[in-house]
Amino acid sequence: MAGRRRNVLLSRSFQRALTAMTRTAIRAGSKAITQALKAKPARKPAALKRPLAGRTATKGTATRRVAKNRGSVAVGDWSAGLAIGTAGARRYWLYKPPGVQRGERLPLVVMLHGCRQGAEALASSSKMNRIAARERFFVLYPEQDRLSNAQGCWNWYDTRSGRAQAEAGAIDAAIDQVCQLHAVDPERIALAGLSAGAGMAALMAVRHPQRFRAIAMHSGIGTGVAHSSASALRAMRGRRVAGTALAPIAAGTRSPALLVIHGTADYVVAPGNGAEAVRLWAARAGAKPGTPRTVQRGTRYATTITDFRTRGQLVATLCEVNGLGHAWSGGAAGQRYSDPKGPDASRMMWTFMAKQFARGAG
């Protein structure tokens, strides 16, 4: 009897705790759910806190804020959400440009942060939301759970255990959720990532090539190069894995075009990784490199650009930024992993993506 009574009390205690946590989650939205999962959120940069300090309203599980035109976030909605995939729950942030009309469908750019970063830090350093406000597209920022990686890295390399694929599935779930809840054009979706986020973007494009029109990798490593933490570290140091190749593109499958941006002074991810990522991408499509050209605007770093084409169609573009380290090229000053002296990577990415969207519509 005593044992049964103790079990009943424990069951009631568990139910009370679960009910309390559920109520808290409903009241506070995705922030409370994230706290319940004991994820360690990235620190919000000061430059981003100010513009988000405007009007606030809570609805469902997302907190919607109207950002002011200051700092690195343009006027528009900045909302939090939570998506659940095979890897568990992942928080995300979504930027929605102002003035979206009823029945209108806008492109979606998915931005994947690097290690020791979070969604808001990437939004702040890249200034992608400013471009989104001007050019009118959504920007989705999925965020890695610190329980899955203490440094906040996407585990893009861990394909043997299946962890990389599971995390890619969680990001896919966030994309699905945003497409269902917002006026997204499913035929105009592009992926971009920095460092570990770039590796995850490449993996997702290989897994579901027809979902994306364009991929942009910034300071990352191509998919198929590493399958464990040890091989990822070797690749970061510039040690090429012999025999690495991507599977040929299946007949009738549309593959997204690839843009790679990499600094020649990157001592975290060896510069050769950028060229290798493009080589692998181009090889499976039979694309050949054109004549490299150098571009420099004002006092910004010079960039050597090489296009890879097959039958006149662009397959990949390599942009090697002379003097850039492991940082977002042309990013906001004072932000981690951001170098304002480089050419504007966000503008380069959007220009590249917009061309692919236009080509797909033709």
TORKOL-4160 file (C-alpha; in steps of 0.2 Angstrom, whole numbers, padded with zeros to 4 digits, m for minus):
362
<pt num="1" X="0000" Y="0000" Z="0000"/>
<pt num="2" X="0014" Y="0012" Z="0005"/>
<pt num="3" X="0023" Y="0009" Z="m0012"/>
<pt num="4" X="0007" Y="0011" Z="m0022"/>
<pt num="5" X="0003" Y="0028" Z="m0013"/>
<pt num="6" X="0021" Y="0034" Z="m0016"/>
<pt num="7" X="0019" Y="0030" Z="m0035"/>
<pt num="8" X="0002" Y="0039" Z="m0035"/>
<pt num="9" X="0010" Y="0054" Z="m0027"/>
<pt num="10" X="0025" Y="0054" Z="m0039"/>
<pt num="11" X="0013" Y="0053" Z="m0054"/>
<pt num="12" X="0003" Y="0068" Z="m0047"/>
<pt num="13" X="0019" Y="0078" Z="m0044"/>
<pt num="14" X="0025" Y="0074" Z="m0062"/>
<pt num="15" X="0008" Y="0079" Z="m0069"/>
<pt num="16" X="0008" Y="0095" Z="m0059"/>
<pt num="17" X="0025" Y="0099" Z="m0065"/>
<pt num="18" X="0021" Y="0095" Z="m0083"/>
<pt num="19" X="0005" Y="0106" Z="m0083"/>
<pt num="20" X="0015" Y="0120" Z="m0075"/>
<pt num="21" X="0028" Y="0119" Z="m0089"/>
<pt num="22" X="0015" Y="0119" Z="m0102"/>
<pt num="23" X="0006" Y="0134" Z="m0096"/>
<pt num="24" X="0023" Y="0143" Z="m0095"/>
<pt num="25" X="0027" Y="0139" Z="m0112"/>
<pt num="26" X="0010" Y="0145" Z="m0119"/>
<pt num="27" X="0012" Y="0161" Z="m0110"/>
<pt num="28" X="0030" Y="0165" Z="m0114"/>
<pt num="29" X="0031" Y="0156" Z="m0131"/>
<pt num="30" X="0046" Y="0149" Z="m0139"/>
<pt num="31" X="0058" Y="0157" Z="m0126"/>
<pt num="32" X="0050" Y="0147" Z="m0112"/>
<pt num="33" X="0051" Y="0131" Z="m0122"/>
<pt num="34" X="0069" Y="0134" Z="m0126"/>
<pt num="35" X="0072" Y="0137" Z="m0107"/>
<pt num="36" X="0063" Y="0121" Z="m0103"/>
<pt num="37" X="0074" Y="0111" Z="m0115"/>
<pt num="38" X="0089" Y="0120" Z="m0106"/>
<pt num="39" X="0096" Y="0126" Z="m0121"/>
<pt num="40" X="0109" Y="0140" Z="m0119"/>
<pt num="41" X="0104" Y="0154" Z="m0131"/>
<pt num="42" X="0117" Y="0165" Z="m0139"/>
<pt num="43" X="0120" Y="0182" Z="m0131"/>
<pt num="44" X="0110" Y="0195" Z="m0140"/>
<pt num="45" X="0122" Y="0208" Z="m0147"/>
<pt num="46" X="0119" Y="0226" Z="m0141"/>
<pt num="47" X="0117" Y="0232" Z="m0159"/>
<pt num="48" X="0102" Y="0221" Z="m0162"/>
<pt num="49" X="0093" Y="0224" Z="m0145"/>
<pt num="50" X="0089" Y="0242" Z="m0149"/>
<pt num="51" X="0080" Y="0239" Z="m0165"/>
<pt num="52" X="0070" Y="0225" Z="m0157"/>
<pt num="53" X="0064" Y="0236" Z="m0142"/>
<pt num="54" X="0049" Y="0242" Z="m0152"/>
<pt num="55" X="0031" Y="0237" Z="m0151"/>
<pt num="56" X="0029" Y="0219" Z="m0144"/>
<pt num="57" X="0014" Y="0207" Z="m0145"/>
<pt num="58" X="0013" Y="0189" Z="m0140"/>
<pt num="59" X="0003" Y="0177" Z="m0150"/>
<pt num="60" X="0003" Y="0158" Z="m0149"/>
<pt num="61" X="0021" Y="0152" Z="m0147"/>
<pt num="62" X="0030" Y="0166" Z="m0155"/>
<pt num="63" X="0034" Y="0183" Z="m0150"/>
<pt num="64" X="0032" Y="0196" Z="m0164"/>
<pt num="65" X="0042" Y="0212" Z="m0163"/>
<pt num="66" X="0041" Y="0227" Z="m0175"/>
<pt num="67" X="0059" Y="0232" Z="m0178"/>
<pt num="68" X="0064" Y="0250" Z="m0180"/>
<pt num="69" X="0075" Y="0256" Z="m0194"/>
<pt num="70" X="0091" Y="0257" Z="m0183"/>
<pt num="71" X="0106" Y="0246" Z="m0181"/>
<pt num="72" X="0107" Y="0231" Z="m0192"/>
<pt num="73" X="0088" Y="0226" Z="m0193"/>
<pt num="74" X="0077" Y="0235" Z="m0205"/>
<pt num="75" X="0059" Y="0239" Z="m0203"/>
<pt num="76" X="0048" Y="0223" Z="m0202"/>
<pt num="77" X="0042" Y="0209" Z="m0191"/>
<pt num="78" X="0055" Y="0199" Z="m0181"/>
<pt num="79" X="0047" Y="0183" Z="m0174"/>
<pt num="80" X="0053" Y="0168" Z="m0165"/>
<pt num="81" X="0047" Y="0150" Z="m0168"/>
<pt num="82" X="0050" Y="0132" Z="m0164"/>
<pt num="83" X="0051" Y="0118" Z="m0176"/>
<pt num="84" X="0052" Y="0099" Z="m0171"/>
<pt num="85" X="0061" Y="0087" Z="m0182"/>
<pt num="86" X="0070" Y="0070" Z="m0179"/>
<pt num="87" X="0084" Y="0079" Z="m0170"/>
<pt num="88" X="0072" Y="0087" Z="m0158"/>
<pt num="89" X="0066" Y="0105" Z="m0156"/>
<pt num="90" X="0075" Y="0119" Z="m0164"/>
<pt num="91" X="0072" Y="0137" Z="m0161"/>
<pt num="92" X="0072" Y="0149" Z="m0176"/>
<pt num="93" X="0069" Y="0168" Z="m0180"/>
<pt num="94" X="0060" Y="0174" Z="m0195"/>
<pt num="95" X="0062" Y="0191" Z="m0203"/>
<pt num="96" X="0047" Y="0197" Z="m0213"/>
<pt num="97" X="0048" Y="0213" Z="m0223"/>
<pt num="98" X="0035" Y="0226" Z="m0221"/>
<pt num="99" X="0019" Y="0228" Z="m0232"/>
<pt num="100" X="0017" Y="0210" Z="m0238"/>
<pt num="101" X="0000" Y="0210" Z="m0248"/>
<pt num="102" X="m0013" Y="0197" Z="m0247"/>
<pt num="103" X="m0010" Y="0184" Z="m0260"/>
<pt num="104" X="0008" Y="0189" Z="m0262"/>
<pt num="105" X="0022" Y="0176" Z="m0262"/>
<pt num="106" X="0039" Y="0181" Z="m0258"/>
<pt num="107" X="0056" Y="0172" Z="m0259"/>
<pt num="108" X="0064" Y="0164" Z="m0243"/>
<pt num="109" X="0082" Y="0165" Z="m0239"/>
<pt num="110" X="0088" Y="0152" Z="m0225"/>
<pt num="111" X="0103" Y="0158" Z="m0215"/>
<pt num="112" X="0113" Y="0146" Z="m0205"/>
<pt num="113" X="0125" Y="0153" Z="m0192"/>
<pt num="114" X="0142" Y="0147" Z="m0188"/>
<pt num="115" X="0150" Y="0140" Z="m0172"/>
<pt num="116" X="0149" Y="0152" Z="m0156"/>
<pt num="117" X="0135" Y="0161" Z="m0165"/>
<pt num="118" X="0117" Y="0162" Z="m0164"/>
<pt num="119" X="0103" Y="0167" Z="m0176"/>
<pt num="120" X="0102" Y="0185" Z="m0170"/>
<pt num="121" X="0121" Y="0187" Z="m0171"/>
<pt num="122" X="0121" Y="0181" Z="m0189"/>
<pt num="123" X="0107" Y="0193" Z="m0193"/>
<pt num="124" X="0117" Y="0207" Z="m0185"/>
<pt num="125" X="0133" Y="0204" Z="m0193"/>
<pt num="126" X="0127" Y="0200" Z="m0210"/>
<pt num="127" X="0114" Y="0214" Z="m0211"/>
<pt num="128" X="0104" Y="0202" Z="m0223"/>
<pt num="129" X="0088" Y="0209" Z="m0216"/>
<pt num="130" X="0091" Y="0226" Z="m0223"/>
<pt num="131" X="0093" Y="0219" Z="m0240"/>
<pt num="132" X="0077" Y="0209" Z="m0237"/>
<pt num="133" X="0067" Y="0224" Z="m0233"/>
<pt num="134" X="0073" Y="0233" Z="m0248"/>
<pt num="135" X="0071" Y="0218" Z="m0260"/>
<pt num="136" X="0056" Y="0210" Z="m0252"/>
<pt num="137" X="0060" Y="0192" Z="m0246"/>
<pt num="138" X="0059" Y="0182" Z="m0230"/>
<pt num="139" X="0074" Y="0178" Z="m0220"/>
<pt num="140" X="0074" Y="0162" Z="m0209"/>
<pt num="141" X="0087" Y="0159" Z="m0196"/>
<pt num="142" X="0087" Y="0142" Z="m0188"/>
<pt num="143" X="0097" Y="0140" Z="m0172"/>
<pt num="144" X="0107" Y="0126" Z="m0166"/>
<pt num="145" X="0103" Y="0119" Z="m0148"/>
<pt num="146" X="0118" Y="0120" Z="m0136"/>
<pt num="147" X="0114" Y="0102" Z="m0130"/>
<pt num="148" X="0118" Y="0096" Z="m0147"/>
<pt num="149" X="0134" Y="0105" Z="m0148"/>
<pt num="150" X="0142" Y="0115" Z="m0134"/>
<pt num="151" X="0149" Y="0128" Z="m0146"/>
<pt num="152" X="0133" Y="0130" Z="m0155"/>
<pt num="153" X="0140" Y="0122" Z="m0171"/>
<pt num="154" X="0129" Y="0112" Z="m0183"/>
<pt num="155" X="0136" Y="0095" Z="m0184"/>
<pt num="156" X="0137" Y="0095" Z="m0203"/>
<pt num="157" X="0151" Y="0082" Z="m0204"/>
<pt num="158" X="0143" Y="0068" Z="m0193"/>
<pt num="159" X="0135" Y="0058" Z="m0207"/>
<pt num="160" X="0140" Y="0041" Z="m0201"/>
<pt num="161" X="0130" Y="0042" Z="m0185"/>
<pt num="162" X="0116" Y="0051" Z="m0194"/>
<pt num="163" X="0116" Y="0066" Z="m0182"/>
<pt num="164" X="0120" Y="0078" Z="m0197"/>
<pt num="165" X="0105" Y="0071" Z="m0207"/>
<pt num="166" X="0094" Y="0073" Z="m0192"/>
<pt num="167" X="0099" Y="0091" Z="m0189"/>
<pt num="168" X="0096" Y="0094" Z="m0208"/>
<pt num="169" X="0079" Y="0087" Z="m0205"/>
<pt num="170" X="0076" Y="0099" Z="m0191"/>
<pt num="171" X="0080" Y="0114" Z="m0202"/>
<pt num="172" X="0069" Y="0106" Z="m0215"/>
<pt num="173" X="0055" Y="0106" Z="m0202"/>
<pt num="174" X="0058" Y="0124" Z="m0199"/>
<pt num="175" X="0057" Y="0128" Z="m0217"/>
<pt num="176" X="0041" Y="0118" Z="m0219"/>
<pt num="177" X="0033" Y="0127" Z="m0204"/>
<pt num="178" X="0037" Y="0145" Z="m0211"/>
<pt num="179" X="0031" Y="0140" Z="m0228"/>
<pt num="180" X="0014" Y="0135" Z="m0221"/>
<pt num="181" X="0012" Y="0150" Z="m0209"/>
<pt num="182" X="0018" Y="0163" Z="m0221"/>
<pt num="183" X="0017" Y="0169" Z="m0239"/>
<pt num="184" X="0032" Y="0160" Z="m0245"/>
<pt num="185" X="0035" Y="0155" Z="m0263"/>
<pt num="186" X="0040" Y="0137" Z="m0262"/>
<pt num="187" X="0049" Y="0139" Z="m0279"/>
<pt num="188" X="0060" Y="0152" Z="m0273"/>
<pt num="189" X="0070" Y="0146" Z="m0258"/>
<pt num="190" X="0089" Y="0148" Z="m0256"/>
<pt num="191" X="0101" Y="0143" Z="m0242"/>
<pt num="192" X="0116" Y="0152" Z="m0235"/>
<pt num="193" X="0128" Y="0148" Z="m0221"/>
<pt num="194" X="0144" Y="0153" Z="m0213"/>
<pt num="195" X="0157" Y="0141" Z="m0207"/>
<pt num="196" X="0148" Y="0126" Z="m0200"/>
<pt num="197" X="0132" Y="0133" Z="m0206"/>
<pt num="198" X="0140" Y="0133" Z="m0224"/>
<pt num="199" X="0144" Y="0114" Z="m0222"/>
<pt num="200" X="0126" Y="0111" Z="m0216"/>
<pt num="201" X="0119" Y="0121" Z="m0231"/>
<pt num="202" X="0129" Y="0110" Z="m0243"/>
<pt num="203" X="0123" Y="0094" Z="m0235"/>
<pt num="204" X="0105" Y="0100" Z="m0236"/>
<pt num="205" X="0107" Y="0104" Z="m0255"/>
<pt num="206" X="0114" Y="0087" Z="m0259"/>
<pt num="207" X="0100" Y="0078" Z="m0249"/>
<pt num="208" X="0086" Y="0088" Z="m0257"/>
<pt num="209" X="0092" Y="0097" Z="m0272"/>
<pt num="210" X="0076" Y="0101" Z="m0280"/>
<pt num="211" X="0070" Y="0111" Z="m0265"/>
<pt num="212" X="0083" Y="0125" Z="m0267"/>
<pt num="213" X="0087" Y="0136" Z="m0281"/>
<pt num="214" X="0103" Y="0142" Z="m0275"/>
<pt num="215" X="0116" Y="0139" Z="m0261"/>
<pt num="216" X="0129" Y="0151" Z="m0254"/>
<pt num="217" X="0143" Y="0144" Z="m0243"/>
<pt num="218" X="0154" Y="0157" Z="m0234"/>
<pt num="219" X="0170" Y="0151" Z="m0226"/>
<pt num="220" X="0164" Y="0133" Z="m0225"/>
<pt num="221" X="0168" Y="0115" Z="m0231"/>
<pt num="222" X="0160" Y="0105" Z="m0244"/>
<pt num="223" X="0149" Y="0090" Z="m0241"/>
<pt num="224" X="0157" Y="0073" Z="m0243"/>
<pt num="225" X="0174" Y="0079" Z="m0237"/>
<pt num="226" X="0172" Y="0074" Z="m0219"/>
<pt num="227" X="0161" Y="0061" Z="m0210"/>
<pt num="228" X="0168" Y="0063" Z="m0192"/>
<pt num="229" X="0175" Y="0076" Z="m0180"/>
<pt num="230" X="0192" Y="0069" Z="m0184"/>
<pt num="231" X="0191" Y="0071" Z="m0203"/>
<pt num="232" X="0182" Y="0088" Z="m0201"/>
<pt num="233" X="0197" Y="0094" Z="m0191"/>
<pt num="234" X="0209" Y="0088" Z="m0205"/>
<pt num="235" X="0198" Y="0096" Z="m0218"/>
<pt num="236" X="0198" Y="0113" Z="m0208"/>
<pt num="237" X="0217" Y="0112" Z="m0209"/>
<pt num="238" X="0217" Y="0110" Z="m0227"/>
<pt num="239" X="0221" Y="0091" Z="m0228"/>
<pt num="240" X="0212" Y="0084" Z="m0243"/>
<pt num="241" X="0203" Y="0068" Z="m0242"/>
<pt num="242" X="0208" Y="0056" Z="m0257"/>
<pt num="243" X="0194" Y="0050" Z="m0268"/>
<pt num="244" X="0181" Y="0062" Z="m0262"/>
<pt num="245" X="0167" Y="0065" Z="m0274"/>
<pt num="246" X="0149" Y="0069" Z="m0275"/>
<pt num="247" X="0136" Y="0057" Z="m0282"/>
<pt num="248" X="0131" Y="0061" Z="m0300"/>
<pt num="249" X="0115" Y="0071" Z="m0302"/>
<pt num="250" X="0101" Y="0060" Z="m0306"/>
<pt num="251" X="0093" Y="0062" Z="m0323"/>
<pt num="252" X="0079" Y="0075" Z="m0323"/>
<pt num="253" X="0084" Y="0082" Z="m0306"/>
<pt num="254" X="0087" Y="0101" Z="m0304"/>
<pt num="255" X="0102" Y="0105" Z="m0294"/>
<pt num="256" X="0104" Y="0122" Z="m0286"/>
<pt num="257" X="0118" Y="0134" Z="m0292"/>
<pt num="258" X="0132" Y="0136" Z="m0279"/>
<pt num="259" X="0141" Y="0152" Z="m0273"/>
<pt num="260" X="0156" Y="0150" Z="m0263"/>
<pt num="261" X="0164" Y="0165" Z="m0254"/>
<pt num="262" X="0181" Y="0161" Z="m0244"/>
<pt num="263" X="0195" Y="0172" Z="m0238"/>
<pt num="264" X="0213" Y="0169" Z="m0243"/>
<pt num="265" X="0218" Y="0173" Z="m0225"/>
<pt num="266" X="0206" Y="0161" Z="m0216"/>
<pt num="267" X="0216" Y="0152" Z="m0203"/>
<pt num="268" X="0201" Y="0143" Z="m0196"/>
<pt num="269" X="0195" Y="0134" Z="m0211"/>
<pt num="270" X="0209" Y="0133" Z="m0224"/>
<pt num="271" X="0206" Y="0143" Z="m0240"/>
<pt num="272" X="0208" Y="0128" Z="m0251"/>
<pt num="273" X="0191" Y="0121" Z="m0244"/>
<pt num="274" X="0182" Y="0135" Z="m0254"/>
<pt num="275" X="0190" Y="0129" Z="m0271"/>
<pt num="276" X="0187" Y="0111" Z="m0266"/>
<pt num="277" X="0169" Y="0114" Z="m0263"/>
<pt num="278" X="0167" Y="0122" Z="m0280"/>
<pt num="279" X="0177" Y="0108" Z="m0288"/>
<pt num="280" X="0166" Y="0094" Z="m0281"/>
<pt num="281" X="0150" Y="0103" Z="m0286"/>
<pt num="282" X="0156" Y="0107" Z="m0303"/>
<pt num="283" X="0163" Y="0090" Z="m0307"/>
<pt num="284" X="0147" Y="0081" Z="m0304"/>
<pt num="285" X="0138" Y="0092" Z="m0317"/>
<pt num="286" X="0153" Y="0091" Z="m0329"/>
<pt num="287" X="0156" Y="0110" Z="m0328"/>
<pt num="288" X="0172" Y="0119" Z="m0333"/>
<pt num="289" X="0180" Y="0134" Z="m0325"/>
<pt num="290" X="0180" Y="0150" Z="m0335"/>
<pt num="291" X="0194" Y="0164" Z="m0335"/>
<pt num="292" X="0196" Y="0171" Z="m0317"/>
<pt num="293" X="0193" Y="0190" Z="m0315"/>
<pt num="294" X="0197" Y="0202" Z="m0301"/>
<pt num="295" X="0185" Y="0214" Z="m0294"/>
<pt num="296" X="0189" Y="0228" Z="m0282"/>
<pt num="297" X="0178" Y="0242" Z="m0276"/>
<pt num="298" X="0186" Y="0257" Z="m0267"/>
<pt num="299" X="0197" Y="0252" Z="m0253"/>
<pt num="300" X="0188" Y="0235" Z="m0250"/>
<pt num="301" X="0198" Y="0219" Z="m0252"/>
<pt num="302" X="0200" Y="0213" Z="m0270"/>
<pt num="303" X="0190" Y="0197" Z="m0275"/>
<pt num="304" X="0195" Y="0184" Z="m0288"/>
<pt num="305" X="0179" Y="0177" Z="m0296"/>
<pt num="306" X="0179" Y="0161" Z="m0306"/>
<pt num="307" X="0163" Y="0154" Z="m0314"/>
<pt num="308" X="0160" Y="0136" Z="m0318"/>
<pt num="309" X="0148" Y="0132" Z="m0333"/>
<pt num="310" X="0141" Y="0118" Z="m0343"/>
<pt num="311" X="0132" Y="0121" Z="m0359"/>
<pt num="312" X="0132" Y="0139" Z="m0355"/>
<pt num="313" X="0123" Y="0137" Z="m0339"/>
<pt num="314" X="0131" Y="0143" Z="m0323"/>
<pt num="315" X="0134" Y="0129" Z="m0310"/>
<pt num="316" X="0145" Y="0137" Z="m0297"/>
<pt num="317" X="0155" Y="0153" Z="m0293"/>
<pt num="318" X="0170" Y="0154" Z="m0283"/>
<pt num="319" X="0174" Y="0171" Z="m0275"/>
<pt num="320" X="0191" Y="0171" Z="m0266"/>
<pt num="321" X="0193" Y="0187" Z="m0256"/>
<pt num="322" X="0211" Y="0193" Z="m0254"/>
<pt num="323" X="0215" Y="0196" Z="m0236"/>
<pt num="324" X="0199" Y="0191" Z="m0228"/>
<pt num="325" X="0200" Y="0180" Z="m0213"/>
<pt num="326" X="0186" Y="0169" Z="m0205"/>
<pt num="327" X="0173" Y="0182" Z="m0205"/>
<pt num="328" X="0157" Y="0188" Z="m0214"/>
<pt num="329" X="0164" Y="0198" Z="m0229"/>
<pt num="330" X="0157" Y="0216" Z="m0228"/>
<pt num="331" X="0149" Y="0213" Z="m0211"/>
<pt num="332" X="0144" Y="0225" Z="m0198"/>
<pt num="333" X="0158" Y="0233" Z="m0188"/>
<pt num="334" X="0161" Y="0227" Z="m0170"/>
<pt num="335" X="0153" Y="0210" Z="m0173"/>
<pt num="336" X="0161" Y="0194" Z="m0170"/>
<pt num="337" X="0166" Y="0184" Z="m0186"/>
<pt num="338" X="0163" Y="0200" Z="m0196"/>
<pt num="339" X="0174" Y="0211" Z="m0207"/>
<pt num="340" X="0167" Y="0227" Z="m0214"/>
<pt num="341" X="0183" Y="0229" Z="m0225"/>
<pt num="342" X="0178" Y="0215" Z="m0237"/>
<pt num="343" X="0165" Y="0216" Z="m0251"/>
<pt num="344" X="0147" Y="0214" Z="m0246"/>
<pt num="345" X="0144" Y="0195" Z="m0245"/>
<pt num="346" X="0125" Y="0198" Z="m0242"/>
<pt num="347" X="0123" Y="0208" Z="m0257"/>
<pt num="348" X="0133" Y="0196" Z="m0268"/>
<pt num="349" X="0123" Y="0182" Z="m0261"/>
<pt num="350" X="0106" Y="0190" Z="m0265"/>
<pt num="351" X="0111" Y="0195" Z="m0282"/>
<pt num="352" X="0117" Y="0177" Z="m0286"/>
<pt num="353" X="0100" Y="0170" Z="m0278"/>
<pt num="354" X="0089" Y="0182" Z="m0287"/>
<pt num="355" X="0097" Y="0177" Z="m0304"/>
<pt num="356" X="0093" Y="0159" Z="m0300"/>
<pt num="357" X="0075" Y="0163" Z="m0295"/>
<pt num="358" X="0073" Y="0173" Z="m0312"/>
<pt num="359" X="0080" Y="0158" Z="m0322"/>
<pt num="360" X="0069" Y="0146" Z="m0313"/>
<pt num="361" X="0054" Y="0157" Z="m0318"/>
<pt num="362" X="0058" Y="0158" Z="m0336"/>
